[in-house]
Amino acid sequence: MGKVKIGIDVGGTFTHAVAIDAIGLEILSKVCVPTTHRAKEGVVKGVIESLEKVVKNGNISTDDIILVAHSTTQATNALLEGDVVPVGIIGLGKGFEVGRIKRETRVGKIKLSSNKYIETYHRFINTDKGLSEEEVKAAIDELIGKGAKVIVASEAYGVDDPQNEEKVVDIATQMGILATAASHISKLYGLRIRTKTAVVNACILPKMLETAEIIDRCVQKLGIKAPLMVMRSDGGVMSIEEMKKRPILTILSGPAAGIAAALMYVRVSNGVFIEVGGTSTDISVIKNGRPILKNAEVGGQRLYTRTLSINTVGVAGGSMPRIKGKKIIDVGPRSAHIAGMKYSSFIKVPDKVEIKPFFISPVAGDPDDYFAYRIKEDDEYFCTFTPTDAANCLCLIPEGKYGYGLVKSVRAIASSIAKLLDVDIVNFCKRILDIVSEKIVRCVNNLVGESELEKEFLTLVGGGGGAYSIVPYVAEKMRAPYRIAENPEVVSAIGAALGMVKDSIERTIVNPSKDDILKMRSEVLKSVVEMGASPESVEFFFEIDKQTRRVTVTAIGSTELHMDNGHERVLSDYELRRIVASTIGIPESSILVSGETDFLKVFTGSRRKKVFFSIFCIEEKISCVIDTKGIVRLQLKDAVVDQVSAGEVLDKVSDLIERLVVYGDVGIQLPGIFLLIGKKILDLSGLISKEQILSLTRLEIENVLEDESVVVIATTRK
């Protein structure tokens, strides 16, 4: 057996694990165990069980395992359930701002939910005369005496000089007390929010350290020597050692694994990923090969940490219908899993069957109109009729696909229920799917509008165990193309295994210079390399928000063993052109190669688009970057594409900036610049000055042979 990657995804109902061939991405083994929410060890027990089973069932040698990665709901659950520890805050500052610093580091109780809080205790040290070890020890002792279990050090402008914060952390560590520096969690100005973010991180540290140590011991017990990685809430992975320092980065780890799969396994470049579980559906947008990000919130309070922009809708494959009189009034949010009910698709009944209906309140406080039934001939069964059952009844789930059930049986049951409601089978099933799809369509449309994803680039991509039950029906309602991921029920576990090493650095900088950007690039590169990324695989993304003065540099890279192994087939130009044509909706005959490197090609085509109530037509040019394996990496409208040698790149970039710069009421708008160098795409579209763009271009091409082809792409700002 060759090299193997193992991915584990912790879902609300089940924990899935997969073993994947690292070269061909073939599934070698997959298992499913119930998520162990109520176990003493928490969900980590299910992680360990699934890991042991997937190795055993696949007859996998531990020597062949090169990576173990898992998503985790541990941090999320700890915050939701209030399973957190009190935090002691040591505020640091000097000079005339001492009063403000005291106020902003004394954050009080931090609300998690309606009746759950993080308890904090505060002590301030004036550093006008320096910071002595005795003062720090006295402050720590006082806070621990009040009940604090973890210490946070937070200083005004600590992001510029973290020396005092780090001194407090070092002293606390020597005293055997967990501690964290606020500047290690966020580099942004805004002392109060930075302190709150560090407190949220600190309050879950003991729980997450315990989790990490349990998993680490299990991995060692199994004889697995491979690195252990954890999904971040921004869609990347990080080392278990990094998670021990910054567990806050995992608070949306579970849904993020699905996005990683959409990018790396399903290979989505533009579209909406809809992951349908048993109880809820996670929906997110992918634009130009990157997921949309936002600031995390806890208890309605904004934090300085980024998460994927994921909307969760309370309907899914196992949702229960609510019935008043003879009308289905709603579907969900309670599911068959929560209520302990069986799906109608997976019980065998005669061709004609009578049912004994009844109504329940699945959880205390729920409405009492959730529909359930027993089979009269066998009162052992307590069942309900879910969207999965409706889809099976309408033959929407292909035979052999996940979720396919006993069609004859489910039709017999549907006939009996429909008779009670005085409707036919088709209208009964469609009513259930219409209610579900309406909720999902509304959410998809909102996300597409917010992200400004072009409607013509919109593809719905389904994953999760309920994908075949719901996504095709939603796509039909939206008149949008769709596809379902292979192995949809374990797609998030696959995403965990294939996740890229990722990190971001954010700073507040007024008028950032090229040196500021280069320094941040160097820092984030060092971080991902230390976590296992191969330096030559790392790609960078730059964002500068003029209004908030926030500068973000993100690095994402592959581990050595994720990198191209030469075993995947390189597609011909004919095959690549066909993929591009189907992606952008332009005939193959109208698409030409406009630039290429050894690993990337740019295809460009034109089409006529109706505008102004379809009265007029305009010509629209679309350029599509695709790699030689057939993965669409980037789609741009009305772009200028030039292929030059590496030695000519700086002049070409400078020329394009001068030609395409726009002067308007909002100031100077530089064109978005993208460089294709070998296998990598360098996105410089987030930079705001010509100097920044040229300095980073110079850095990227300094090790490229002078006659090597580089493609420069420029887009005018709209």
C-alpha positions, 0 to 999 in steps of 0.5 A: 500500500502507498502513502495514506492520509486520514481525515476525520469530521465531527458532525452534529449526528455522526463522526466520519473518518476516511483513509485516502490514497495520497497519490490517486485520492482513492478512498481506501476505507471509510467509517461512521460512528455516532458523535459522542456529545454526551461522553465524558471525553466529549466528541473526542471519544468519537474521533478516537473510535473512528480513527481506530476503525478506519485504520483497522477496516482498511487494513492500513499499516501505520507506517504508511500513514503520512497525515492525520487531520480532523475537524473539531466541534470541541471549541464550539461546544465548549463556548455554547455550553459554557464549559469554560474557565474563569480568566485573569486579565493583567492589563499593562500600560503607562503614561497619560493613557493609563485610565483608558487602558485600565477601562479597555482591558477590564472587559467584565463578564463576556456573554456566550449565550442567554445564560452562559458567561466567561467570568473575568478578573482584572489587575492593572500594572503601570509600566512607567517604571518598567515591569518587575517579576515581583509585580507580575507574580503578585498580580498572578497570585491575586487573580488565581486567588479570585478563581482565575485558571488562565492568565491573559496579558494585554498591553496597549500597543502590545502588537508593536512591542509584545515584550511585556506581554511575553514576560507575563506569559513566561512568568506564569508558565514558570509558575505552572499556570496557563497564559496567553499574550493578546498580541499572539492572538491578534495583531490588530489595534483595538485594545478592548476587542483584542483583549476580549478575543484573547479571553475567549481563546484563554477560556477554552485553553484547558479543555482544548489542551486536554482534547489535544493530549487525548488524541495525541496519546491515541495516535501514539498508541496506534503507532502512528508517527504522522503529523496530527493536524486540525481544521481551522475555521478559515478552511485551512489546517494547522498543527496540533501544537498551534491549536494548543496556543490558539484554539479560538481558530477552530470555532467553526472547524466542522463546517470548514472541513466541507469547504476544504473538500469543495476546493481540494476534492470537488475542485470548485472555483466559483459556486455555492457549496451546500452541505446537507446533513441530517439536521441542518444545512451549511451554505457557503460561497466560493469565489475565484477559488477562495471561500468568503471570510468574515469576523467571528462573533461570540454572544453577538460580540465581534472578535479579532479572528476570521472564520468562513462565512457559513450560513446554517439553515435548520432543514436537512435530509432528516427534518421532520414535517409539522402538520396542522389539520390537513396542511403541512405548515413547516419542515424542521428544524427538529430532525428524526435524529434528534427525536429518535425516529426512523426514516420511512425510506429504510423500513420494509412494509407491505405494498399497502399499509395503514399507519397510526399517526401521532404528533410530538414535541421532540424537545421540551419547548418545541411545538407539539405538531411534529408529525410521526407515526407507527406501523399498525402491524408492528408498533415497534417502529416510531417513524417520520417522513423526511425530505429524504423520504420525499425525494425517494418517493419521487425517484430523485435519488439515483439507485446506488447513491447515498440516501437511496432507500426502499422505494416501494415501501416509502411509496406505500407509506407516502400513499397512506399519509397523503390519504390522511391529508386529502392530497395525492402522493406527488403533491404531498412529497413536493410540498415537503421539498418545496418548503425545504428548498424555499429556505435554502434558495433564500439563503443562497440568493442572499449569500450570492448577492453579498459576495457579488458572485456573478450569476453566470458563474453560479454552480451549486455543489452538494455534499453531505449525506442528504445532498441527493435528497435536496440539492437537485431539487433546489437547483431545479427551483433556481434553474442553476447547474449543480453537481454532487460530490463523490462520496458525499456522506464523507466529503468533510472528512475528505476535506480534513485530509486534503486541507492546506496549511494556512495562516493569516496575519492582520495588522492595523497600519496607516498607509502601509509601505512596501516594507510593511507588506514584505515584513508581514509576508515573511512572517506568515510564510515562516508560520506556515512553513513551521506548520509543515508547508513546503515553501515553494508551494506557498501562495499569498493573498493580500487585502488592504481595507482603507477604511479600517486600515486593516492589512491582511496577508494570508499564506496557504501551502501544501505539505511536501506529500500534498504536492504534485506527485506526477501520477495524475494525468495531464489533460490535453488542450482539447480536454481543457477547452471543453471544461472551460467551455462548460464552465463559462458557457461559451462554445469551444470554437470561440475559446482561445489560449491567451497565455500559459505557463508549464502548469497553467493555461488561460483560455479567453472567449467572448459572448453577447450578454443582454442588458437593460431589460434585454433590449440591448446586447453587449460583448463580454470577454471572459478569461478562465485560468485552468491547471493541467489537471483540469481544475479551474483556478480563476475566472475574470471578466474583461481582463487583459492577458499578456504572456511575457518572460520573467525578465519583462514582468516588472515593465509589463506590470508597470505598463498595465497599471498606468494604462488601466488605472482609474481616477474618480471621486473615490480616488485612484483605483488601481487595476487588479493584478494577477501573476501566473508563475509556474504552478502558482497564482499570485493575487495582488488585487488587494494591494492599493499602491503601485509600489506595493504591487511592484515590490511583491512582483519583484520578490516573486520573480527573483528566483525565476529564470529570466526566459521563463514564461510568466502570465500577467493578468489585469482587470479594471476596477468596476 
